[in-house]
Amino acid sequence: MTDEERPLQATTDLPEDFVEQVKQVLSHLYDFSYLQQHPLAQRLSAAQAGNGGTSGQRLRREIIAAIEALNPGSDVAFHSPHARYYNLLNLRYLESMSIPEAAQELTISIRQTHRDLRRAEENIAAILWDRCRAGRSPSADDEAIAEPQASSLQSEMSLLKPSPYPTDIGALIHYARKATEQLATLHGVTLHVEMPVEPVTISTDPGMAQQVLINMMSKAIQHAHQGPLYATLKRDEQGLYFALRYVAGPHTGDLIASSTVNTALTDRLGWTIQQENLPGGRQCILLRLNTDDRILLLVDDNEALTKLLDRFLAGLGFQVVGVQSGQEGLRLAQELRPDLIVLDVMIPEMNGWELLQRLRAHPATAQTPIVVCSVFNDPELAYSLGAAHFLAKPVQQADLLAALRELGMI
């Protein structure tokens, strides 16, 4: 065996069942409810005295810290054999790449990828085994990568503040499908995804939304009987929804109740999730992607103005979405269907006057209230082109609120 092939933390008494448990945890690294119930979470508890968070959160920190222990340093080239274990673990489990994708990224064969990944997993198991026996926690020595500690799920969720951004929800669903494909294969479940051909853009926190979708699909796969699982993204009279339909397995229980972290995340996003029991043992998990907040689309190349308007409108039920170019503003205005558009005149790619005319000419935005906000004090021109109001820069909170009252929005 070469030095490259030998585990970095080799132990002669590493149990096979412990290695298998580590592999299971690696495959569910973003599923906190799964981690919370995993035997390894309890097994590592004794080595984590004093560390905050739930046992599932602490287990995830332990795994990430062990992966980081294999980091060869920034001086080692990405494609170097000495960095392969570390890079493979990151690509496969932190970035959720498939084996073929990771092989392509590292320019090695799929066979070599399987072999190296198995050794990398054994290295992680060996690190955790040694630290368990020593009674210490890797995350105690790796504070830089530790997650924010909290005494309870509720207190940790209270620290999360979504950062809404125009997001293609279809792309997130596609990623969640890729992340859960291997799990579906293991459970004998075939995924069938139905989505609109055109992108479906919503304003949401993409990171939090991604975790909700991955966890939702993972739980449904584990609860489903062998066979098809249908995933659908559609609109109805209540708005946009994502649904998973399948025949339940013999011991499924309440999927929603078993995913407390996911439920908390959906609450933070302003979404709702529910489980419906249908005839014939069929189940439907329904995720409503609606929010009661009205969307204000700001088209201005000054990013700081987005935060300023967000502060001005705090508590008034507005969600401010900022973009920096005319072309992006035109696209998102048609996809997001905002309740109000505020645009500058001096913006890249398409000036505000042209954008205003094109918004007025498009059926989707012809009736949307548009406020021109500019250093060019020319309200008469703005009104002649279809603006509903004009604000001179620098914009003041009182002036913005007065404009909204005049438009009947507050």
Secondary structure, 3 states (H helix, E strand, C coil): CCCCCCCCCCCCCCCHHHHHHHHHHHHCCCCHHHHHHCHHHHHCHHHHCCCCCCHHHHHHHHHHHHHHHCCCCCCCCCCCHHHHHHHHHHHHHHCCCCHHHHHHHHCCCHHHHHHHHHHHHHHHHHHHHHHHHHCCCHHHHCHHHCCCCCCCHHHHHHCCCCCCEEEEHHHHHHHHHHHHHHHHHHCCEEEEEECCCCCCEEEECHHHHHHHHHHHHHHHHHHEEEEEEEEEEEEECCEEEEEEEEEECCCCCCCCCCCHHHHHHHHHHCCEEEEEECHHHEEEEEEECCCCCEEEEEECCCHHHHHHHHHHCCCCCEEEEEECCHHHHHHHHHHHCCCEEEECCCCCCCCHHHHHHHHHHCCCCCCCCEEEEECCCCHHHHHHCCCCEEEECCCCHHHHHHHHHHCCCC
